[in-house]
Amino acid sequence: MKNDIKRDVYLTMRVTPDEKEFILKKAQLAQSSSTGAYLRKMAITGVIVNYENQDLKKLRKSLVGIQKNINQMAIRVNATSRMYDDDFDYLKEVVNEIWQSLTSIQSVLLSLKQ
């Protein structure tokens, strides 16, 4: 049983009053048995994610590009009442790039769970 573990080593840290209230609220929301149990669990198993990756930049660039091109296509369709095959091909290509970026990001995030 985990409750039978004797913990006799103390760790201390300083926080601001606002940080203390925030920690207490998070421990309560997590339905932790105590603030100490919450902090111990977060320190041992918690994960800090710093995900600055080329995949996010590529995804953003693709989304901005598709937005601009959809606007241009809408203007052309309104002017000519016609949609071109090249427009559909472009949309398929960019949607595929976005899908690949999302899949890559998802696999990284899923690996963090393990």
C-alpha positions in Angstrom: 0.0 0.0 0.0 1.3 3.4 -0.9 -0.1 5.0 2.3 2.2 2.9 4.4 5.3 4.6 2.9 7.1 6.6 5.5 8.1 10.0 4.1 10.5 11.8 6.4 12.5 14.0 4.0 11.2 17.5 3.7 11.3 19.7 0.6 10.4 23.4 0.9 9.8 26.1 -1.6 8.7 29.7 -1.6 5.7 30.9 -3.5 3.7 34.1 -3.7 0.3 34.2 -2.1 -1.3 34.1 -5.5 0.7 31.0 -6.5 -0.3 29.3 -3.2 -4.0 29.9 -3.9 -3.6 28.7 -7.5 -1.8 25.5 -6.3 -4.5 24.9 -3.6 -7.3 25.2 -6.2 -5.5 22.9 -8.6 -5.0 20.3 -5.9 -8.7 20.6 -5.0 -9.8 20.3 -8.7 -7.6 17.2 -9.0 -9.4 15.7 -6.0 -6.1 15.1 -4.3 -6.1 13.9 -0.8 -3.8 16.7 0.2 -1.8 19.5 -1.2 1.4 17.6 -0.5 0.1 14.5 -2.3 -0.8 16.7 -5.3 2.6 18.4 -5.4 4.4 15.1 -5.0 2.3 13.6 -7.9 3.0 16.5 -10.2 6.7 16.6 -9.4 7.1 12.9 -10.0 4.8 12.3 -12.9 3.9 15.8 -14.2 5.1 16.8 -17.7 6.1 20.3 -18.8 5.7 20.6 -22.6 7.8 23.0 -24.5 6.8 22.2 -28.1 8.3 24.7 -30.4 8.6 22.7 -33.6 8.9 23.2 -37.3 5.7 21.2 -37.7 3.7 24.0 -36.0 5.3 26.6 -38.2 4.7 24.6 -41.3 1.1 24.0 -40.2 0.6 27.8 -39.6 2.1 28.6 -43.0 -0.2 26.1 -44.8 -3.3 27.5 -43.0 -2.4 31.1 -43.9 -1.7 30.0 -47.5 -4.9 28.1 -47.9 -6.9 31.0 -46.4 -5.4 33.4 -49.0 -6.0 31.1 -51.9 -9.6 30.3 -50.9 -10.3 34.0 -50.8 -8.8 34.3 -54.3 -10.8 31.3 -55.5 -14.0 32.8 -54.1 -13.4 36.1 -55.9 -12.7 34.2 -59.2 -15.8 32.0 -58.8 -18.0 35.0 -58.1 -16.6 36.7 -61.2 -16.6 33.8 -63.6 -19.2 31.4 -62.0 -16.6 28.6 -62.6 -14.2 26.5 -60.4 -11.0 25.2 -62.0 -9.5 21.8 -61.6 -6.2 23.4 -60.6 -8.0 25.0 -57.6 -9.2 21.6 -56.4 -5.8 20.0 -56.9 -4.2 22.8 -54.9 -6.7 22.4 -52.1 -6.2 18.7 -51.9 -2.4 19.2 -51.8 -2.5 21.7 -49.0 -5.1 19.8 -47.0 -2.8 16.7 -47.2 0.1 18.8 -45.9 -2.0 20.1 -43.0 -3.1 16.5 -42.3 0.5 15.3 -42.2 1.5 18.1 -39.9 -1.4 17.4 -37.5 -0.5 13.7 -37.5 3.1 14.5 -36.7 2.1 16.8 -33.8 -0.4 14.2 -32.5 2.2 11.5 -32.4 4.6 13.7 -30.4 1.8 14.6 -27.9 0.8 10.9 -27.6 4.4 9.9 -26.9 4.3 12.3 -23.9 1.6 10.2 -22.3 3.9 7.2 -22.0 
